[in-house]
Amino acid sequence: MQGILSKARFGMLAVAVFLLPACAGQSIIPLDIEQQVDQTLSFAQVKDAPAAHVGKVMVLGGEILDATRLKDRTRLTVLQLPTGRNHEPAMDRTMSRGRFLAFQTEFLDPATVPSGTRITIVGKVSGATTELLDEMEYTYPTVAIEFLKVWPEAMQIPPRFGRYGFPYYGYPYWAASPYWGPYGFYGPYRFIYW
């Protein structure tokens, strides 16, 4: 009896050892850089008073609007987007609070970050610059990039069934079936069970 209990305890311990690390969130930001980040600093604060936050390190998410290679660095014009749990920027552009400029001193080919690319930046606030945006002057907060994460493009998932729904327009799951036609499921049976 004692042998069965010790094996059960060992089994539960082994399961816990493998499952607990899976529950812990993994940050995309390297630990040495993450320790420098001011978690209380928001984009709205930096946009309102960039000079007051010069030298502070913050996490910013967004979508690249333009990337330009300058003489000694690469300039990214970014539409700010709020970041989620793993610092991934939101997909909805209407959630933006403005634009900012990010500069990377290491070589970054603008072709690798085309317009529309979603990124997360850990950067040091370096001030602000005022430039023309269409026909008005716009003040861009500026950031020196310390870490850059490029997110993959989001997959577009097709609908699972026709626009009228299951009872009226075919079987709800797209299947490789000999009974699948241009108007949905047809064949000798109304439903396929597999």
DRENROLUM-320896 format. One record per residue (C-alpha): residue number from 1; x, y, z. Coordinates in Angstrom, 2 decimals. Layout:
N
{resi:NUM, x:X, y:Y, z:Z} .
...
***
This chain:
194
{resi:1, x:0.00, y:0.00, z:0.00} .
{resi:2, x:2.85, y:2.34, z:0.89} .
{resi:3, x:4.47, y:1.73, z:-2.51} .
{resi:4, x:1.28, y:2.71, z:-4.37} .
{resi:5, x:0.97, y:5.97, z:-2.41} .
{resi:6, x:4.60, y:6.93, z:-3.00} .
{resi:7, x:4.21, y:6.25, z:-6.74} .
{resi:8, x:1.04, y:8.37, z:-6.81} .
{resi:9, x:2.82, y:11.22, z:-5.01} .
{resi:10, x:5.75, y:10.95, z:-7.39} .
{resi:11, x:3.36, y:10.99, z:-10.35} .
{resi:12, x:1.55, y:14.10, z:-9.07} .
{resi:13, x:4.87, y:15.82, z:-8.41} .
{resi:14, x:6.07, y:15.01, z:-11.93} .
{resi:15, x:2.86, y:16.38, z:-13.45} .
{resi:16, x:3.14, y:19.56, z:-11.35} .
{resi:17, x:6.77, y:20.08, z:-12.39} .
{resi:18, x:5.79, y:19.98, z:-16.07} .
{resi:19, x:2.50, y:21.89, z:-15.85} .
{resi:20, x:3.38, y:24.79, z:-13.53} .
{resi:21, x:5.92, y:26.40, z:-15.90} .
{resi:22, x:3.27, y:26.27, z:-18.63} .
{resi:23, x:0.96, y:28.37, z:-16.46} .
{resi:24, x:3.55, y:31.10, z:-15.92} .
{resi:25, x:3.42, y:33.94, z:-18.45} .
{resi:26, x:6.53, y:34.41, z:-20.52} .
{resi:27, x:7.58, y:37.94, z:-21.32} .
{resi:28, x:8.86, y:38.83, z:-24.77} .
{resi:29, x:11.16, y:41.46, z:-23.27} .
{resi:30, x:14.63, y:40.37, z:-22.09} .
{resi:31, x:14.87, y:40.40, z:-18.29} .
{resi:32, x:17.75, y:42.90, z:-18.08} .
{resi:33, x:15.77, y:45.43, z:-20.15} .
{resi:34, x:12.45, y:44.68, z:-18.44} .
{resi:35, x:13.91, y:45.64, z:-15.07} .
{resi:36, x:14.59, y:49.17, z:-16.39} .
{resi:37, x:11.01, y:49.72, z:-17.64} .
{resi:38, x:8.86, y:52.27, z:-15.80} .
{resi:39, x:5.57, y:50.34, z:-15.61} .
{resi:40, x:3.63, y:53.41, z:-14.42} .
{resi:41, x:4.51, y:55.55, z:-17.45} .
{resi:42, x:1.83, y:55.77, z:-20.14} .
{resi:43, x:1.95, y:57.06, z:-23.70} .
{resi:44, x:-0.55, y:59.81, z:-22.82} .
{resi:45, x:1.82, y:61.16, z:-20.13} .
{resi:46, x:4.77, y:61.18, z:-22.53} .
{resi:47, x:2.71, y:62.80, z:-25.28} .
{resi:48, x:1.52, y:65.56, z:-22.95} .
{resi:49, x:4.96, y:66.33, z:-21.45} .
{resi:50, x:7.80, y:64.59, z:-23.30} .
{resi:51, x:10.54, y:66.75, z:-21.74} .
{resi:52, x:9.48, y:65.70, z:-18.23} .
{resi:53, x:10.05, y:62.02, z:-19.05} .
{resi:54, x:13.36, y:62.17, z:-20.95} .
{resi:55, x:15.57, y:59.22, z:-20.01} .
{resi:56, x:12.75, y:57.01, z:-18.76} .
{resi:57, x:12.36, y:53.56, z:-20.31} .
{resi:58, x:8.88, y:52.47, z:-21.39} .
{resi:59, x:7.04, y:49.83, z:-23.42} .
{resi:60, x:5.16, y:51.04, z:-26.51} .
{resi:61, x:3.10, y:49.11, z:-29.01} .
{resi:62, x:1.92, y:50.18, z:-32.40} .
{resi:63, x:1.73, y:49.84, z:-36.13} .
{resi:64, x:4.45, y:51.14, z:-38.42} .
{resi:65, x:3.32, y:53.90, z:-40.75} .
{resi:66, x:6.73, y:54.59, z:-42.31} .
{resi:67, x:10.32, y:53.40, z:-41.99} .
{resi:68, x:13.21, y:55.49, z:-43.30} .
{resi:69, x:16.93, y:54.76, z:-43.29} .
{resi:70, x:18.86, y:57.87, z:-42.25} .
{resi:71, x:22.61, y:58.44, z:-42.35} .
{resi:72, x:23.35, y:56.96, z:-38.92} .
{resi:73, x:20.09, y:55.32, z:-37.81} .
{resi:74, x:16.65, y:54.09, z:-38.86} .
{resi:75, x:13.57, y:56.19, z:-38.18} .
{resi:76, x:10.20, y:54.52, z:-37.59} .
{resi:77, x:6.97, y:56.52, z:-37.63} .
{resi:78, x:4.57, y:54.53, z:-35.47} .
{resi:79, x:0.84, y:54.76, z:-34.79} .
{resi:80, x:0.62, y:54.03, z:-31.06} .
{resi:81, x:-1.69, y:51.17, z:-30.03} .
{resi:82, x:-2.31, y:49.91, z:-26.50} .
{resi:83, x:-0.59, y:46.66, z:-25.62} .
{resi:84, x:-2.17, y:43.55, z:-24.16} .
{resi:85, x:-1.05, y:40.98, z:-21.63} .
{resi:86, x:2.07, y:39.91, z:-23.50} .
{resi:87, x:2.80, y:43.44, z:-24.79} .
{resi:88, x:1.21, y:42.62, z:-28.16} .
{resi:89, x:-0.39, y:45.72, z:-29.71} .
{resi:90, x:-4.13, y:45.82, z:-30.28} .
{resi:91, x:-5.50, y:45.28, z:-33.80} .
{resi:92, x:-8.03, y:48.12, z:-33.65} .
{resi:93, x:-6.50, y:51.37, z:-34.96} .
{resi:94, x:-9.28, y:53.44, z:-33.38} .
{resi:95, x:-7.72, y:52.72, z:-29.96} .
{resi:96, x:-4.66, y:54.81, z:-30.85} .
{resi:97, x:-3.69, y:57.84, z:-28.78} .
{resi:98, x:-1.40, y:59.33, z:-31.41} .
{resi:99, x:1.91, y:58.85, z:-33.17} .
{resi:100, x:5.52, y:58.69, z:-32.09} .
{resi:101, x:8.95, y:58.43, z:-33.70} .
{resi:102, x:11.31, y:55.62, z:-32.77} .
{resi:103, x:15.00, y:55.60, z:-33.73} .
{resi:104, x:17.28, y:52.56, z:-33.91} .
{resi:105, x:21.03, y:53.09, z:-34.18} .
{resi:106, x:21.80, y:49.52, z:-35.30} .
{resi:107, x:21.11, y:48.85, z:-38.96} .
{resi:108, x:17.47, y:48.06, z:-39.61} .
{resi:109, x:16.42, y:47.63, z:-43.23} .
{resi:110, x:13.12, y:49.47, z:-43.78} .
{resi:111, x:12.03, y:46.64, z:-46.09} .
{resi:112, x:11.89, y:44.30, z:-43.08} .
{resi:113, x:9.32, y:46.51, z:-41.33} .
{resi:114, x:6.90, y:47.68, z:-44.03} .
{resi:115, x:3.89, y:49.87, z:-43.39} .
{resi:116, x:1.23, y:47.98, z:-41.41} .
{resi:117, x:3.69, y:45.88, z:-39.40} .
{resi:118, x:2.71, y:45.61, z:-35.74} .
{resi:119, x:5.58, y:46.08, z:-33.28} .
{resi:120, x:6.40, y:46.36, z:-29.61} .
{resi:121, x:9.22, y:48.67, z:-28.59} .
{resi:122, x:11.07, y:49.09, z:-25.34} .
{resi:123, x:12.70, y:52.47, z:-25.60} .
{resi:124, x:14.17, y:55.41, z:-23.77} .
{resi:125, x:12.20, y:58.64, z:-24.12} .
{resi:126, x:14.46, y:61.17, z:-25.84} .
{resi:127, x:12.16, y:64.19, z:-26.18} .
{resi:128, x:9.91, y:65.39, z:-28.96} .
{resi:129, x:10.04, y:66.85, z:-32.44} .
{resi:130, x:7.48, y:68.92, z:-34.32} .
{resi:131, x:6.88, y:68.18, z:-38.00} .
{resi:132, x:4.18, y:68.68, z:-40.59} .
{resi:133, x:1.47, y:66.03, z:-40.66} .
{resi:134, x:-0.51, y:66.71, z:-43.82} .
{resi:135, x:-1.26, y:70.43, z:-43.39} .
{resi:136, x:-0.80, y:70.84, z:-39.63} .
{resi:137, x:2.09, y:70.79, z:-37.21} .
{resi:138, x:2.23, y:67.68, z:-35.05} .
{resi:139, x:4.47, y:67.06, z:-32.04} .
{resi:140, x:5.88, y:63.53, z:-32.07} .
{resi:141, x:7.32, y:62.08, z:-28.86} .
{resi:142, x:10.67, y:60.46, z:-29.73} .
{resi:143, x:12.07, y:57.20, z:-28.37} .
{resi:144, x:15.48, y:55.52, z:-28.72} .
{resi:145, x:14.85, y:51.81, z:-29.31} .
{resi:146, x:16.47, y:49.38, z:-26.87} .
{resi:147, x:14.38, y:46.34, z:-27.87} .
{resi:148, x:12.15, y:45.74, z:-30.90} .
{resi:149, x:9.68, y:42.88, z:-31.38} .
{resi:150, x:8.02, y:42.46, z:-34.79} .
{resi:151, x:4.71, y:40.60, z:-34.54} .
{resi:152, x:3.60, y:38.22, z:-37.31} .
{resi:153, x:0.66, y:39.16, z:-39.48} .
{resi:154, x:-2.71, y:38.17, z:-38.05} .
{resi:155, x:-4.38, y:35.29, z:-39.86} .
{resi:156, x:-7.72, y:35.91, z:-41.49} .
{resi:157, x:-10.04, y:33.05, z:-40.52} .
{resi:158, x:-12.82, y:32.34, z:-43.04} .
{resi:159, x:-16.37, y:31.87, z:-41.81} .
{resi:160, x:-17.32, y:28.31, z:-40.94} .
{resi:161, x:-20.65, y:28.31, z:-42.74} .
{resi:162, x:-22.79, y:30.28, z:-45.15} .
{resi:163, x:-24.38, y:33.58, z:-44.39} .
{resi:164, x:-27.82, y:32.13, z:-43.59} .
{resi:165, x:-26.66, y:29.62, z:-40.97} .
{resi:166, x:-26.68, y:25.85, z:-40.67} .
{resi:167, x:-30.25, y:24.74, z:-41.17} .
{resi:168, x:-30.64, y:26.86, z:-44.32} .
{resi:169, x:-27.22, y:26.81, z:-45.92} .
{resi:170, x:-25.19, y:23.66, z:-45.64} .
{resi:171, x:-23.22, y:21.87, z:-42.99} .
{resi:172, x:-21.48, y:24.23, z:-40.52} .
{resi:173, x:-18.00, y:22.69, z:-40.78} .
{resi:174, x:-15.96, y:22.90, z:-43.94} .
{resi:175, x:-15.03, y:19.31, z:-44.65} .
{resi:176, x:-13.29, y:17.36, z:-47.32} .
{resi:177, x:-16.29, y:15.21, z:-48.09} .
{resi:178, x:-17.64, y:13.72, z:-51.31} .
{resi:179, x:-20.98, y:15.26, z:-50.31} .
{resi:180, x:-19.70, y:18.84, z:-50.12} .
{resi:181, x:-20.92, y:21.03, z:-52.93} .
{resi:182, x:-21.06, y:24.69, z:-53.89} .
{resi:183, x:-24.17, y:25.23, z:-51.75} .
{resi:184, x:-23.01, y:23.30, z:-48.70} .
{resi:185, x:-23.63, y:19.72, z:-47.65} .
{resi:186, x:-25.68, y:17.48, z:-49.89} .
{resi:187, x:-25.86, y:13.74, z:-50.25} .
{resi:188, x:-27.66, y:10.66, z:-49.04} .
{resi:189, x:-27.41, y:11.68, z:-45.36} .
{resi:190, x:-28.38, y:14.95, z:-43.72} .
{resi:191, x:-25.52, y:14.82, z:-41.18} .
{resi:192, x:-22.07, y:13.29, z:-41.17} .
{resi:193, x:-20.75, y:12.07, z:-37.84} .
{resi:194, x:-17.01, y:11.61, z:-37.49} .
***
